[in-house]
């Protein structure tokens, strides 16, 4: 059966790739530069139910140099994937440490500064507002002038290992209070192991505040 064909110019694949990257590369507070290293060859394809779009099964990291695969479809059937060699660079205002922040540092505004930098090499976990970090505690050391990411910090440790805590056991609407000792550090919302003073039985409890844990 003879099928009408159409020649798809290489520039068309570039246009589809550019539109996709403009929409999907998110820059919170800055700019991006999208370049293409070369123009793909023109390709002949069947005209019937023809569409050209980025192949969703072959999408990886959208920063730096990478191939973005643009698919030629006839209806729902993929006819051919065309690699488009892209180079995406991002530039943003990001929050970095103004000094060395050891693990366990409670962050203040003076510990942070905002710089304009190329962020191409970083993942999409950078912080652009100091307020998102102030009052948090570092979980790993962060060296000066390096980005402080959200996964580098956590809420403050409110219970330290060895602290005496009130254990509230709630069963069927009945609440019982007893004393215990924390077996490890904990933040509000953490599940930690505590030991009842009288029985020395280890229990899993939810940290409520700096002096109280609950068991339900």
N, C-alpha and C positions, 0 to 999 in steps of 0.2 A: 504494500500500500504506500503510495506516495504521500509524503507529508511536507507541507510548506515549511521552509526553514527561514531563519532570520540570522543575520550576523550581529552578534553582540560585541560592540567595541570594548576594548580594554578600559577605556575611561568610565564606562558604565559601572564596572566592578568597583572602581575607585570611588565613584559617587555613592554607591550603596554602602561601602565600607565607611566612608566619611560620615554619612548621615547616622549610621549606627553608633560610631564612636562619639560623635557630638552629643548624642542622647544619653549614652551609657557610661561615659567617663565623667564621674562627678568630682568637681573641684569645689570644696566648701568655701574657700576664701582666697581666690587667686585666679590663675589662668591656665590654659593648656595649649599646647602646640601639637597639631596632628599633621604628620608628613607621611608620604608614601615613597618607598625606596625605588620602585620601578612600576611601570604600567604593564599589567598582564596582556597576553596576546588576545586578539579578537577570537571569538569562538562561535561556530555555527550551531544552532540549536533549533529543535522543532518549535514552530510558532504556537501550536495549539496549547491553550491554558498555560502559557509561559509566565513565569514570575521569577524575579531575581531578589534574593534576600540572604542575609547572613545565616550560615548553617548553625543552628543552635546546639548541635551535638559536638561542635569543635571550638568552643569558646573557652579560652584560658584567661590568664592575667592580661589586663588591658592597659599595661604601662610598659614603657621601654620599647625594644624592638621585638616584634613577634609577627607571625602570619595570622591573618584573620581570613577565615574561609567563607567565601561568598558562594552560595549555592544557586545553580540553575535548576528550576523546578518546572515540570509539566504536571499541573494539578498538584497533588500531594507527593508525587514521585520525584525524588532527587535524580537529576540527569548527570550533573557534574559539579564538583566543588572546586572552586578556583581560589588558590592562595593569593592573598593580597598582602604584600610585605609592608607593615605599618611601623611607624616610630612615633610613639606618643610620649610627650614630655609634659610634666605638670609642675607648676610653680605656685606655692601657697604661703600664707602667713601662718606659722605654726608655733606651738608652745614648746620651748626647750628648757632644760635646766640651766640656771644661771651660775650654779656651782655644783660640786660633787654632792650627790644626795645618797648617803648610805642607806642600806636596807633598814626600814623602820622609821625613816624620817617623816615627821608630820609636816606636810607641805604648807608653806605660807606663800603669799603673793611675791615676796622678795626672792623666793627660791626659783622663780620662773621668769622668763622673758619671752617676748614674741619676736621672731625673726622672719624675714622673707627669704625663702630658700627653694631650690629645685627639689621636688619631692618624688621624682620619678622612681627612685630606687626603693621607696618605702611602700608598704601595704596601705590599705585604706583605714588605718587605725590611728591616725594622727589627731591631735587635739588642737583646736584653734581658739579656744576660750579658756583663760586661766581659771575662771570660776568652776570649771568642770573638775579641777584638780585640787584647788585649795581646800585644806582640811582633811584630805585623804592621806593615807600612809603608804610609803613606797614598799613594795614587796620584793624588789630586787634593787641593787645599786644602779644609779643612773649617773653617768659621767657628765661633766659640764658641757654645754652646747649640744647635747644629744636630745632628741625628742623624748618627751615624757608621754607614754601611751597609756590609755585607760587600763590595759592589762598589766601595766607596771605598778598600779596602785590598788588600794582596797580601802574600805571603811576602817576606822580606827579600831585597834585591838582594845576591847573594853575589859576583858578578863585575861589575866595572866596565869600561866601554869603555877599551881600552888596556892592560888587565891581561895579564900573561904567564900562559898556562895550559898544562897538560899535555893533549895531545890523544891519546886512546887510540882507535886504529882496530882494530875487531874484525871479522875476516873468516874464516869457516869454522873457528872455534875458535882461530884465531891472533890474538894481540894485539900491536900495534905501538904504541910510544909515541914521540911527537915533541913539539916545542915549537911554540906558536902564540901569537897575540895576539887578544884578543877585540875584535870590531868594534862591539859594543854591549853595554849592560848586560844582565844575565841573573839570573834567580832559579832555584832548584833546580826542575828539571822543564821549564824553558824550552828551546826550540830557538833557538840564536843562531848568527850567522855568525862564524867564526874564520878567521884566516889563518895558514898554516904559515910559520914564520920563513924557511926556506930557499927555498921555492918561490913565496911570495906568492900561492898559490892559495886563494881563499875556499872555505870548507867549512861545511856545516850540521852543528851538533853539539848534543848534549843536555847541559845543565848538570847535573853530578853533585854537585859541592860548590864551595867557593870557589877551588879551584885546578885542577879537572879537568873536562874534557868528554869525551864519547864519541861515536864514529861507528860505526854498525853497518850 
